[in-house]
């Protein structure tokens, strides 16, 4: 396998990037909603209800 300039940094860099993407996804989909549910005020649907039109 031929060594090209920059090969020795690309593999570790890709591991860090993929790890960051996975970590961010887990935080956004699991950890943050759990924390919001536990520490947030009331039901989240309260803030999203539209006023009734007369």
C-alpha positions as MATLAB code, in Angstrom:
seq = 'XXXXXXXXXXXXXXXXXXXXXXXXXXXXXXXXXXXXXXXXXXXXXXXXXXXXXX';
ca = [
       0.000    0.000    0.000;
       1.549    3.287   -1.082;
       1.820    6.076    1.441;
       0.592    9.408    0.164;
       1.118   12.706    1.933;
      -1.593   13.047    4.572;
      -2.556    9.359    4.795;
      -1.353    9.060    8.378;
      -3.796   11.764    9.534;
      -6.867   10.863    7.442;
      -7.818    7.644    9.258;
      -7.717    9.113   12.785;
      -9.475   12.266   11.561;
     -12.287   10.251    9.990;
     -12.713    8.263   13.216;
     -13.030   11.504   15.203;
     -15.546   12.979   12.728;
     -17.729    9.845   12.623;
     -17.572    9.587   16.424;
     -18.668   13.206   16.726;
     -21.590   12.682   14.371;
     -22.729    9.601   16.288;
     -22.356   11.355   19.645;
     -24.275   14.421   18.468;
     -27.065   12.225   17.094;
     -27.405   10.303   20.362;
     -27.422   13.539   22.366;
     -30.083   15.117   20.151;
     -32.344   12.075   19.986;
     -32.053   10.656   23.512;
     -30.224   12.654   26.171;
     -31.548   16.172   25.524;
     -35.237   15.127   25.291;
     -34.897   13.115   28.523;
     -33.315   16.071   30.317;
     -35.958   18.442   28.946;
     -38.734   16.125   30.081;
     -37.197   15.773   33.527;
     -36.280   19.421   34.162;
     -38.600   21.281   31.764;
     -41.806   23.024   32.742;
     -44.963   21.076   32.030;
     -46.087   19.604   28.770;
     -44.241   20.567   25.602;
     -47.514   20.754   23.689;
     -48.600   23.820   25.695;
     -46.158   26.092   23.897;
     -47.140   24.836   20.456;
     -50.910   25.249   20.571;
     -52.311   27.864   18.239;
     -54.969   30.237   19.518;
     -58.471   29.544   18.207;
     -59.678   31.831   15.406;
     -63.044   33.509   15.984;
];
